[in-house]
Each structure stands twice: as C-alpha cells, then as structure tokens.
Amino acid sequence: MDEMGMNILYALLYLFLAPVGGGLLAGLDRKLAARMQRRVGPPVLQPFYDVLKLFEKERIAVNEAQGFYLAGFLFFMILSGIFFFAQGDILLVIFTLTMAGICLVVAAFSSSSPCSQMGAERELLQIMAYEPMLLFVAIAFYLKCNTFDLSKIMASPESNFLYMPGIFIGFLFILQIKFRKSPFDLSMSHEIHQELVQGIKTEFSGGMLALFEIAEWYEKIFLLGFVYLFFKWRDPWSGVTGILVCAAVLFLSTLIDNCTARMKWRHLLGSAWLVTLVAGFINIVFLMYIR
C-alpha cells in the first residue's frame, strides 16, 4: 500500500476506533482514580454504559442552536484527529482544534443558565491559556524539521524530544488543561467538588450530552497522538517508546488530578503563560540558534 493509502487507513482507524479507545481510557482513568482514593470504583466499561443510556433518554434542548454548535464541536474534533492521523499539516490540525473549542463555548453560551454561561467564560479563559503553547508546538516542529508536514516530522532522523524538551514540558502542562483535570478544571469538573458542578455542560442532556462525551473520547486519543509525535522518528521501535510515554502521561495526569485542588483563573492564566514563556520560548530560541 502506498503512502496515501496508509494515511487514509490511519484516518479511518482513528474515526472508528478512537471512541472505543477513548472510552476505555476514560474507564481506566475512573478506576485508577478510585484506587488512589482507596475505593473500588465503577467497571472499566462504565463510560460506554453511561453513553448508551444517554442516547435512550428524551432529547431536550434549550434551543436548536445548542445542538448545532455541539455537533460542530464533535465534527471539528473528529476532523482535527483525521488531519493528524492522516499526517497532514500540523498548523491545520491546531486551527481545527481551536474551532472545536469555539463551537463548545458558543453551545454553552446559547443557554441562559448562569452555570452554563460561567462555564463558557471559563472555557474561553482556558483557551487563552493553552493556545499560545499549542502554536509554539507547531513552530518548534517546523524549526526542528523545516516543515509542518506530519509525515516528514515522523520520519525525522532522530527523536524530536531531544531538541524540544521545553516544548514537551509546556505541552504536558497544557494537556492537564485540555483534559479538564485538577488543578485546571475551571470550566467543568468530572467530579462533584466545585461550585459549578458540571459547568459548561450543565444544560446538555440526553443524546447531546452523549455526543459531548464521545467528542471528549476523540479528543483524548488525538491529544495523546501529539505526545506520541515527540518520540516518533525513523526508528521503527520509537513507536513503542511513544506509547509507553503516553501511558505514563495518563497515569501522571490522574495522579495530579487526585493530589491537587482547583486553582483560580488568574493563577491558571499566569502559570500557563509563564510556562509558555520560559519553557516554550527558550526552546524556540534554541531551535532558531541551531538551525
């Protein structure tokens, strides 16, 4: 099979298998978090049971626009992953991911619920916090590999991580924001331990809430693909290293979530921009110097 055929195959595998993998990871995350808290926890397949039950419920929407923008959130999230796993342009991937976030914010703003609107405002703050680092990731890969093409980035003669440790640290930092885990679960919490409870998804119900959960599964697999990208190079065994690092990142994310309290939005913006400036910018300058 030629390169184009393989890219199409990878995109199709993401389209059909990412929800399965994302749902299993969500179940494992719940199970691991419960063990850390000395609880048994729900079964690993519980996220699938929850989504199937949501699809059986009556569809109640605040307005038609809410369903449209929520569908847009799912569509652009899937499209981001397809562009990524089809090894397209990394800048296009990041722009499409941003569109998904904007659709989610608008869907929450379409409701007059104060919890939903406050969750949307906090989601916008989170986008402001992590977006600069995402752009630095794309710039760093370009400076390292002289291209935005993901297929050429993955065919690099050496591991990208060796030249981009600061970018990797910065990306891990914002990954906790993207996963909506403590201490950065401002807009929405997967646990009932903050004043907004479900925040941005307060007014989502039934099938619409199920679509949101599925979109989060797609997002988790897609973001782990970025972690994998730092360690994938020409060596065929580098993929194993990438997968092991992804597993370690998931464990660390759950551990941090269970060991930290939610911070205020000012601390979120300040810490995210500080990490972006120190770890990201210094690494960018280093790449410009050795280029």
NORWONOR-V155180 format. One line per field, one symbol per residue. phi: phi as a letter, one per 20 degrees, with the letter a starting at -180 (. if undefined). psi: psi as a letter, one per 40 degrees, with the letter a starting at -180 (. if undefined). A space follows every 50 residues. Layout:
BEGIN
phi: ???
psi: ???
END
This chain:
BEGIN
phi: .fffffffffffffgedgffffffffffffffffffemdfnfffeggfff fffffeffeccfbfffffffffgffffffgfffffeleefffffffffff ffffffffffeefffffffffffffffffefgffffffffffffdmaeff ffffegfbffffdcfffffffffffffffldgedefeacedebcfelelf dgeeblfffffffffffgfffffffffgffdebfffefffgffffgffff fffffffedcdfeffffffffffffffffffffffffffef
psi: hiddddddddddddddddddddddddddddddddddefidiiideddddd dddddeihhhididddddddddddddddddddddeefahddddddddddd dddddddddeiehddddddddddddddddeddddddddddddddefiehd dddeeieihdddefdddddddddeddddefiiefgddiheigfidebebd fdehibddddddddddddddddddddddddehadhdeddddddddddddd dddddddeeiihiidddddddddddddcddddddddddde.
END
